[in-house]
Amino acid sequence: MIDLHYFARYRETLGLDAEQLEWDASLRTVNDLRRTLLARGNAWEVLAEQNLMCARNQELCGLDEPIADGDEVAFFPTVTGG
């Protein structure tokens, strides 16, 4: 099982803050997971943004980060401030 969390604008666009997905061995990286979510279409295309940030098990990571059954993955937009 993969625990997914969506924050800020992603949470608002998708209409949910978290979900669980059954583990699939074809999901080797965070990017593989993201592609699976993008395949849902419509609102999920928000995760195609170039500036998307992600974390695996509460540590910032890149899209090439390996994932495993039981991981927690979070997606959130970049934060800017002034």
PDB file as gemmi writes it, atoms N, CA and C in Angstrom:
CRYST1    1.000    1.000    1.000  90.00  90.00  90.00 P 1                      
ATOM      1  N   MET A   1       0.844  -1.170   0.000  1.00  0.00           N  
ATOM      2  CA  MET A   1       0.000   0.000   0.000  1.00  0.00           C  
ATOM      3  C   MET A   1       0.900   1.248   0.000  1.00  0.00           C  
ATOM      4  N   ILE A   2       0.527   2.231  -0.774  1.00  0.00           N  
ATOM      5  CA  ILE A   2       1.215   3.521  -0.804  1.00  0.00           C  
ATOM      6  C   ILE A   2       0.259   4.562  -0.238  1.00  0.00           C  
ATOM      7  N   ASP A   3       0.719   5.324   0.741  1.00  0.00           N  
ATOM      8  CA  ASP A   3      -0.062   6.431   1.294  1.00  0.00           C  
ATOM      9  C   ASP A   3       0.297   7.684   0.530  1.00  0.00           C  
ATOM     10  N   LEU A   4      -0.711   8.310  -0.077  1.00  0.00           N  
ATOM     11  CA  LEU A   4      -0.495   9.526  -0.848  1.00  0.00           C  
ATOM     12  C   LEU A   4      -1.099  10.723  -0.137  1.00  0.00           C  
ATOM     13  N   HIS A   5      -0.394  11.852  -0.212  1.00  0.00           N  
ATOM     14  CA  HIS A   5      -0.875  13.097   0.383  1.00  0.00           C  
ATOM     15  C   HIS A   5      -0.712  14.211  -0.643  1.00  0.00           C  
ATOM     16  N   TYR A   6      -1.725  15.068  -0.701  1.00  0.00           N  
ATOM     17  CA  TYR A   6      -1.725  16.200  -1.623  1.00  0.00           C  
ATOM     18  C   TYR A   6      -1.880  17.470  -0.802  1.00  0.00           C  
ATOM     19  N   PHE A   7      -1.075  18.482  -1.098  1.00  0.00           N  
ATOM     20  CA  PHE A   7      -1.084  19.695  -0.303  1.00  0.00           C  
ATOM     21  C   PHE A   7      -1.375  20.931  -1.139  1.00  0.00           C  
ATOM     22  N   ALA A   8      -1.849  21.966  -0.449  1.00  0.00           N  
ATOM     23  CA  ALA A   8      -2.077  23.298  -1.006  1.00  0.00           C  
ATOM     24  C   ALA A   8      -2.995  23.231  -2.224  1.00  0.00           C  
ATOM     25  N   ARG A   9      -2.577  23.859  -3.301  1.00  0.00           N  
ATOM     26  CA  ARG A   9      -3.390  23.937  -4.517  1.00  0.00           C  
ATOM     27  C   ARG A   9      -3.730  22.557  -5.075  1.00  0.00           C  
ATOM     28  N   TYR A  10      -2.847  21.589  -4.924  1.00  0.00           N  
ATOM     29  CA  TYR A  10      -3.137  20.245  -5.428  1.00  0.00           C  
ATOM     30  C   TYR A  10      -4.319  19.642  -4.677  1.00  0.00           C  
ATOM     31  N   ARG A  11      -4.334  19.807  -3.383  1.00  0.00           N  
ATOM     32  CA  ARG A  11      -5.444  19.307  -2.566  1.00  0.00           C  
ATOM     33  C   ARG A  11      -6.754  19.959  -3.026  1.00  0.00           C  
ATOM     34  N   GLU A  12      -6.708  21.254  -3.250  1.00  0.00           N  
ATOM     35  CA  GLU A  12      -7.911  21.983  -3.671  1.00  0.00           C  
ATOM     36  C   GLU A  12      -8.369  21.544  -5.052  1.00  0.00           C  
ATOM     37  N   THR A  13      -7.450  21.402  -5.982  1.00  0.00           N  
ATOM     38  CA  THR A  13      -7.796  21.014  -7.351  1.00  0.00           C  
ATOM     39  C   THR A  13      -8.345  19.591  -7.415  1.00  0.00           C  
ATOM     40  N   LEU A  14      -7.739  18.688  -6.663  1.00  0.00           N  
ATOM     41  CA  LEU A  14      -8.129  17.280  -6.708  1.00  0.00           C  
ATOM     42  C   LEU A  14      -9.320  16.959  -5.817  1.00  0.00           C  
ATOM     43  N   GLY A  15      -9.571  17.828  -4.846  1.00  0.00           N  
ATOM     44  CA  GLY A  15     -10.697  17.600  -3.946  1.00  0.00           C  
ATOM     45  C   GLY A  15     -10.447  16.524  -2.907  1.00  0.00           C  
ATOM     46  N   LEU A  16      -9.189  16.214  -2.649  1.00  0.00           N  
ATOM     47  CA  LEU A  16      -8.856  15.284  -1.571  1.00  0.00           C  
ATOM     48  C   LEU A  16      -7.465  15.577  -1.051  1.00  0.00           C  
ATOM     49  N   ASP A  17      -7.265  15.237   0.201  1.00  0.00           N  
ATOM     50  CA  ASP A  17      -5.956  15.504   0.791  1.00  0.00           C  
ATOM     51  C   ASP A  17      -5.105  14.253   0.929  1.00  0.00           C  
ATOM     52  N   ALA A  18      -5.721  13.081   0.856  1.00  0.00           N  
ATOM     53  CA  ALA A  18      -4.960  11.840   1.004  1.00  0.00           C  
ATOM     54  C   ALA A  18      -5.749  10.675   0.419  1.00  0.00           C  
ATOM     55  N   GLU A  19      -5.019   9.635   0.082  1.00  0.00           N  
ATOM     56  CA  GLU A  19      -5.629   8.385  -0.381  1.00  0.00           C  
ATOM     57  C   GLU A  19      -4.591   7.277  -0.256  1.00  0.00           C  
ATOM     58  N   GLN A  20      -5.044   6.054  -0.390  1.00  0.00           N  
ATOM     59  CA  GLN A  20      -4.146   4.912  -0.395  1.00  0.00           C  
ATOM     60  C   GLN A  20      -4.303   4.178  -1.717  1.00  0.00           C  
ATOM     61  N   LEU A  21      -3.179   3.752  -2.272  1.00  0.00           N  
ATOM     62  CA  LEU A  21      -3.174   2.957  -3.496  1.00  0.00           C  
ATOM     63  C   LEU A  21      -2.576   1.594  -3.200  1.00  0.00           C  
ATOM     64  N   GLU A  22      -3.153   0.586  -3.804  1.00  0.00           N  
ATOM     65  CA  GLU A  22      -2.574  -0.747  -3.687  1.00  0.00           C  
ATOM     66  C   GLU A  22      -1.178  -0.738  -4.289  1.00  0.00           C  
ATOM     67  N   TRP A  23      -0.270  -1.438  -3.685  1.00  0.00           N  
ATOM     68  CA  TRP A  23       1.092  -1.521  -4.195  1.00  0.00           C  
ATOM     69  C   TRP A  23       1.093  -2.247  -5.531  1.00  0.00           C  
ATOM     70  N   ASP A  24       1.863  -1.732  -6.459  1.00  0.00           N  
ATOM     71  CA  ASP A  24       2.042  -2.312  -7.787  1.00  0.00           C  
ATOM     72  C   ASP A  24       3.550  -2.318  -8.050  1.00  0.00           C  
ATOM     73  N   ALA A  25       4.113  -3.473  -8.283  1.00  0.00           N  
ATOM     74  CA  ALA A  25       5.562  -3.597  -8.452  1.00  0.00           C  
ATOM     75  C   ALA A  25       6.096  -2.826  -9.654  1.00  0.00           C  
ATOM     76  N   SER A  26       5.222  -2.414 -10.571  1.00  0.00           N  
ATOM     77  CA  SER A  26       5.687  -1.625 -11.714  1.00  0.00           C  
ATOM     78  C   SER A  26       5.994  -0.179 -11.308  1.00  0.00           C  
ATOM     79  N   LEU A  27       5.580   0.209 -10.127  1.00  0.00           N  
ATOM     80  CA  LEU A  27       5.875   1.552  -9.613  1.00  0.00           C  
ATOM     81  C   LEU A  27       7.252   1.528  -8.959  1.00  0.00           C  
ATOM     82  N   ARG A  28       8.239   1.938  -9.705  1.00  0.00           N  
ATOM     83  CA  ARG A  28       9.605   1.880  -9.185  1.00  0.00           C  
ATOM     84  C   ARG A  28      10.078   3.213  -8.632  1.00  0.00           C  
ATOM     85  N   THR A  29       9.510   4.317  -9.145  1.00  0.00           N  
ATOM     86  CA  THR A  29       9.946   5.647  -8.715  1.00  0.00           C  
ATOM     87  C   THR A  29       8.725   6.528  -8.433  1.00  0.00           C  
ATOM     88  N   VAL A  30       8.981   7.662  -7.813  1.00  0.00           N  
ATOM     89  CA  VAL A  30       7.918   8.638  -7.588  1.00  0.00           C  
ATOM     90  C   VAL A  30       7.325   9.058  -8.932  1.00  0.00           C  
ATOM     91  N   ASN A  31       8.162   9.181  -9.951  1.00  0.00           N  
ATOM     92  CA  ASN A  31       7.654   9.577 -11.262  1.00  0.00           C  
ATOM     93  C   ASN A  31       6.729   8.514 -11.858  1.00  0.00           C  
ATOM     94  N   ASP A  32       7.016   7.237 -11.651  1.00  0.00           N  
ATOM     95  CA  ASP A  32       6.107   6.180 -12.106  1.00  0.00           C  
ATOM     96  C   ASP A  32       4.745   6.344 -11.432  1.00  0.00           C  
ATOM     97  N   LEU A  33       4.764   6.643 -10.162  1.00  0.00           N  
ATOM     98  CA  LEU A  33       3.535   6.873  -9.414  1.00  0.00           C  
ATOM     99  C   LEU A  33       2.791   8.087  -9.970  1.00  0.00           C  
ATOM    100  N   ARG A  34       3.522   9.150 -10.215  1.00  0.00           N  
ATOM    101  CA  ARG A  34       2.917  10.359 -10.765  1.00  0.00           C  
ATOM    102  C   ARG A  34       2.271  10.066 -12.124  1.00  0.00           C  
ATOM    103  N   ARG A  35       2.940   9.315 -12.973  1.00  0.00           N  
ATOM    104  CA  ARG A  35       2.374   8.965 -14.281  1.00  0.00           C  
ATOM    105  C   ARG A  35       1.072   8.174 -14.129  1.00  0.00           C  
ATOM    106  N   THR A  36       1.026   7.299 -13.167  1.00  0.00           N  
ATOM    107  CA  THR A  36      -0.198   6.534 -12.897  1.00  0.00           C  
ATOM    108  C   THR A  36      -1.333   7.469 -12.512  1.00  0.00           C  
ATOM    109  N   LEU A  37      -1.028   8.456 -11.694  1.00  0.00           N  
ATOM    110  CA  LEU A  37      -2.048   9.418 -11.288  1.00  0.00           C  
ATOM    111  C   LEU A  37      -2.457  10.308 -12.451  1.00  0.00           C  
ATOM    112  N   LEU A  38      -1.501  10.724 -13.273  1.00  0.00           N  
ATOM    113  CA  LEU A  38      -1.810  11.550 -14.442  1.00  0.00           C  
ATOM    114  C   LEU A  38      -2.748  10.830 -15.411  1.00  0.00           C  
ATOM    115  N   ALA A  39      -2.646   9.516 -15.486  1.00  0.00           N  
ATOM    116  CA  ALA A  39      -3.489   8.736 -16.390  1.00  0.00           C  
ATOM    117  C   ALA A  39      -4.964   8.829 -16.015  1.00  0.00           C  
ATOM    118  N   ARG A  40      -5.262   9.302 -14.810  1.00  0.00           N  
ATOM    119  CA  ARG A  40      -6.655   9.496 -14.408  1.00  0.00           C  
ATOM    120  C   ARG A  40      -7.305  10.634 -15.193  1.00  0.00           C  
ATOM    121  N   GLY A  41      -6.476  11.515 -15.767  1.00  0.00           N  
ATOM    122  CA  GLY A  41      -6.973  12.604 -16.600  1.00  0.00           C  
ATOM    123  C   GLY A  41      -7.582  13.757 -15.819  1.00  0.00           C  
ATOM    124  N   ASN A  42      -8.161  14.685 -16.570  1.00  0.00           N  
ATOM    125  CA  ASN A  42      -8.841  15.869 -16.035  1.00  0.00           C  
ATOM    126  C   ASN A  42      -8.035  16.587 -14.963  1.00  0.00           C  
ATOM    127  N   ALA A  43      -8.570  16.727 -13.781  1.00  0.00           N  
ATOM    128  CA  ALA A  43      -7.926  17.506 -12.717  1.00  0.00           C  
ATOM    129  C   ALA A  43      -6.542  16.980 -12.371  1.00  0.00           C  
ATOM    130  N   TRP A  44      -6.322  15.690 -12.583  1.00  0.00           N  
ATOM    131  CA  TRP A  44      -5.042  15.086 -12.211  1.00  0.00           C  
ATOM    132  C   TRP A  44      -3.872  15.632 -13.022  1.00  0.00           C  
ATOM    133  N   GLU A  45      -4.170  16.285 -14.122  1.00  0.00           N  
ATOM    134  CA  GLU A  45      -3.111  16.862 -14.944  1.00  0.00           C  
ATOM    135  C   GLU A  45      -2.350  17.961 -14.211  1.00  0.00           C  
ATOM    136  N   VAL A  46      -2.897  18.436 -13.092  1.00  0.00           N  
ATOM    137  CA  VAL A  46      -2.181  19.426 -12.286  1.00  0.00           C  
ATOM    138  C   VAL A  46      -0.835  18.857 -11.813  1.00  0.00           C  
ATOM    139  N   LEU A  47      -0.731  17.551 -11.687  1.00  0.00           N  
ATOM    140  CA  LEU A  47       0.514  16.923 -11.234  1.00  0.00           C  
ATOM    141  C   LEU A  47       1.572  16.859 -12.334  1.00  0.00           C  
ATOM    142  N   ALA A  48       1.247  17.365 -13.522  1.00  0.00           N  
ATOM    143  CA  ALA A  48       2.214  17.401 -14.624  1.00  0.00           C  
ATOM    144  C   ALA A  48       3.080  18.657 -14.570  1.00  0.00           C  
ATOM    145  N   GLU A  49       2.800  19.548 -13.643  1.00  0.00           N  
ATOM    146  CA  GLU A  49       3.571  20.788 -13.548  1.00  0.00           C  
ATOM    147  C   GLU A  49       5.061  20.524 -13.388  1.00  0.00           C  
ATOM    148  N   GLN A  50       5.864  21.344 -14.038  1.00  0.00           N  
ATOM    149  CA  GLN A  50       7.318  21.183 -13.957  1.00  0.00           C  
ATOM    150  C   GLN A  50       7.852  21.475 -12.563  1.00  0.00           C  
ATOM    151  N   ASN A  51       7.218  22.382 -11.844  1.00  0.00           N  
ATOM    152  CA  ASN A  51       7.728  22.792 -10.533  1.00  0.00           C  
ATOM    153  C   ASN A  51       7.162  21.975  -9.380  1.00  0.00           C  
ATOM    154  N   LEU A  52       6.554  20.864  -9.681  1.00  0.00           N  
ATOM    155  CA  LEU A  52       6.002  19.990  -8.656  1.00  0.00           C  
ATOM    156  C   LEU A  52       7.090  19.563  -7.683  1.00  0.00           C  
ATOM    157  N   MET A  53       6.758  19.593  -6.410  1.00  0.00           N  
ATOM    158  CA  MET A  53       7.686  19.097  -5.392  1.00  0.00           C  
ATOM    159  C   MET A  53       7.109  17.817  -4.804  1.00  0.00           C  
ATOM    160  N   CYS A  54       7.984  16.965  -4.299  1.00  0.00           N  
ATOM    161  CA  CYS A  54       7.512  15.711  -3.729  1.00  0.00           C  
ATOM    162  C   CYS A  54       8.388  15.308  -2.550  1.00  0.00           C  
ATOM    163  N   ALA A  55       7.812  14.436  -1.746  1.00  0.00           N  
ATOM    164  CA  ALA A  55       8.531  13.902  -0.590  1.00  0.00           C  
ATOM    165  C   ALA A  55       8.204  12.418  -0.482  1.00  0.00           C  
ATOM    166  N   ARG A  56       9.177  11.658  -0.051  1.00  0.00           N  
ATOM    167  CA  ARG A  56       8.993  10.230   0.222  1.00  0.00           C  
ATOM    168  C   ARG A  56       9.313  10.015   1.682  1.00  0.00           C  
ATOM    169  N   ASN A  57       8.374   9.462   2.406  1.00  0.00           N  
ATOM    170  CA  ASN A  57       8.539   9.218   3.839  1.00  0.00           C  
ATOM    171  C   ASN A  57       8.996  10.477   4.575  1.00  0.00           C  
ATOM    172  N   GLN A  58       8.351  11.599   4.227  1.00  0.00           N  
ATOM    173  CA  GLN A  58       8.515  12.900   4.869  1.00  0.00           C  
ATOM    174  C   GLN A  58       9.891  13.540   4.648  1.00  0.00           C  
ATOM    175  N   GLU A  59      10.572  13.131   3.565  1.00  0.00           N  
ATOM    176  CA  GLU A  59      11.828  13.770   3.188  1.00  0.00           C  
ATOM    177  C   GLU A  59      11.737  14.204   1.737  1.00  0.00           C  
ATOM    178  N   LEU A  60      12.097  15.462   1.479  1.00  0.00           N  
ATOM    179  CA  LEU A  60      12.062  15.959   0.105  1.00  0.00           C  
ATOM    180  C   LEU A  60      12.878  15.048  -0.801  1.00  0.00           C  
ATOM    181  N   CYS A  61      12.375  14.872  -2.016  1.00  0.00           N  
ATOM    182  CA  CYS A  61      13.079  13.997  -2.956  1.00  0.00           C  
ATOM    183  C   CYS A  61      12.784  14.454  -4.383  1.00  0.00           C  
ATOM    184  N   GLY A  62      13.461  13.845  -5.325  1.00  0.00           N  
ATOM    185  CA  GLY A  62      13.211  14.095  -6.729  1.00  0.00           C  
ATOM    186  C   GLY A  62      12.267  13.046  -7.285  1.00  0.00           C  
ATOM    187  N   LEU A  63      11.821  13.270  -8.500  1.00  0.00           N  
ATOM    188  CA  LEU A  63      10.919  12.323  -9.136  1.00  0.00           C  
ATOM    189  C   LEU A  63      11.579  10.974  -9.412  1.00  0.00           C  
ATOM    190  N   ASP A  64      12.899  10.933  -9.423  1.00  0.00           N  
ATOM    191  CA  ASP A  64      13.606   9.678  -9.677  1.00  0.00           C  
ATOM    192  C   ASP A  64      13.808   8.848  -8.402  1.00  0.00           C  
ATOM    193  N   GLU A  65      13.258   9.305  -7.289  1.00  0.00           N  
ATOM    194  CA  GLU A  65      13.386   8.600  -6.003  1.00  0.00           C  
ATOM    195  C   GLU A  65      12.697   7.238  -6.078  1.00  0.00           C  
ATOM    196  N   PRO A  66      13.384   6.162  -5.692  1.00  0.00           N  
ATOM    197  CA  PRO A  66      12.742   4.840  -5.667  1.00  0.00           C  
ATOM    198  C   PRO A  66      11.647   4.792  -4.598  1.00  0.00           C  
ATOM    199  N   ILE A  67      10.600   4.035  -4.866  1.00  0.00           N  
ATOM    200  CA  ILE A  67       9.548   3.844  -3.870  1.00  0.00           C  
ATOM    201  C   ILE A  67       9.344   2.359  -3.630  1.00  0.00           C  
ATOM    202  N   ALA A  68       8.733   2.049  -2.487  1.00  0.00           N  
ATOM    203  CA  ALA A  68       8.491   0.662  -2.114  1.00  0.00           C  
ATOM    204  C   ALA A  68       7.144   0.558  -1.409  1.00  0.00           C  
ATOM    205  N   ASP A  69       6.652  -0.644  -1.323  1.00  0.00           N  
ATOM    206  CA  ASP A  69       5.414  -0.910  -0.617  1.00  0.00           C  
ATOM    207  C   ASP A  69       5.519  -0.363   0.813  1.00  0.00           C  
ATOM    208  N   GLY A  70       4.494   0.357   1.246  1.00  0.00           N  
ATOM    209  CA  GLY A  70       4.474   0.919   2.588  1.00  0.00           C  
ATOM    210  C   GLY A  70       4.956   2.353   2.669  1.00  0.00           C  
ATOM    211  N   ASP A  71       5.457   2.896   1.576  1.00  0.00           N  
ATOM    212  CA  ASP A  71       5.949   4.278   1.580  1.00  0.00           C  
ATOM    213  C   ASP A  71       4.801   5.282   1.653  1.00  0.00           C  
ATOM    214  N   GLU A  72       5.162   6.470   2.097  1.00  0.00           N  
ATOM    215  CA  GLU A  72       4.274   7.619   2.065  1.00  0.00           C  
ATOM    216  C   GLU A  72       4.862   8.590   1.050  1.00  0.00           C  
ATOM    217  N   VAL A  73       4.046   9.057   0.117  1.00  0.00           N  
ATOM    218  CA  VAL A  73       4.491   9.995  -0.901  1.00  0.00           C  
ATOM    219  C   VAL A  73       3.582  11.205  -0.862  1.00  0.00           C  
ATOM    220  N   ALA A  74       4.172  12.389  -0.893  1.00  0.00           N  
ATOM    221  CA  ALA A  74       3.416  13.640  -0.874  1.00  0.00           C  
ATOM    222  C   ALA A  74       3.779  14.474  -2.093  1.00  0.00           C  
ATOM    223  N   PHE A  75       2.779  15.156  -2.633  1.00  0.00           N  
ATOM    224  CA  PHE A  75       2.966  16.080  -3.743  1.00  0.00           C  
ATOM    225  C   PHE A  75       2.496  17.454  -3.304  1.00  0.00           C  
ATOM    226  N   PHE A  76       3.285  18.483  -3.640  1.00  0.00           N  
ATOM    227  CA  PHE A  76       2.906  19.848  -3.292  1.00  0.00           C  
ATOM    228  C   PHE A  76       3.581  20.803  -4.261  1.00  0.00           C  
ATOM    229  N   PRO A  77       2.912  21.954  -4.492  1.00  0.00           N  
ATOM    230  CA  PRO A  77       3.503  22.940  -5.396  1.00  0.00           C  
ATOM    231  C   PRO A  77       4.633  23.681  -4.690  1.00  0.00           C  
ATOM    232  N   THR A  78       5.493  24.290  -5.480  1.00  0.00           N  
ATOM    233  CA  THR A  78       6.572  25.098  -4.885  1.00  0.00           C  
ATOM    234  C   THR A  78       5.961  26.261  -4.137  1.00  0.00           C  
ATOM    235  N   VAL A  79       6.673  26.707  -3.133  1.00  0.00           N  
ATOM    236  CA  VAL A  79       6.198  27.803  -2.302  1.00  0.00           C  
ATOM    237  C   VAL A  79       7.078  29.014  -2.584  1.00  0.00           C  
ATOM    238  N   THR A  80       6.442  30.140  -2.810  1.00  0.00           N  
ATOM    239  CA  THR A  80       7.201  31.371  -2.982  1.00  0.00           C  
ATOM    240  C   THR A  80       6.737  32.361  -1.948  1.00  0.00           C  
ATOM    241  N   GLY A  81       7.585  33.268  -1.640  1.00  0.00           N  
ATOM    242  CA  GLY A  81       7.220  34.277  -0.652  1.00  0.00           C  
ATOM    243  C   GLY A  81       8.001  35.532  -0.888  1.00  0.00           C  
ATOM    244  N   GLY A  82       7.667  36.516  -0.147  1.00  0.00           N  
ATOM    245  CA  GLY A  82       8.374  37.780  -0.336  1.00  0.00           C  
ATOM    246  C   GLY A  82       8.586  38.480   0.964  1.00  0.00           C  
TER     247      GLY A  82                                                      
END                                                                             
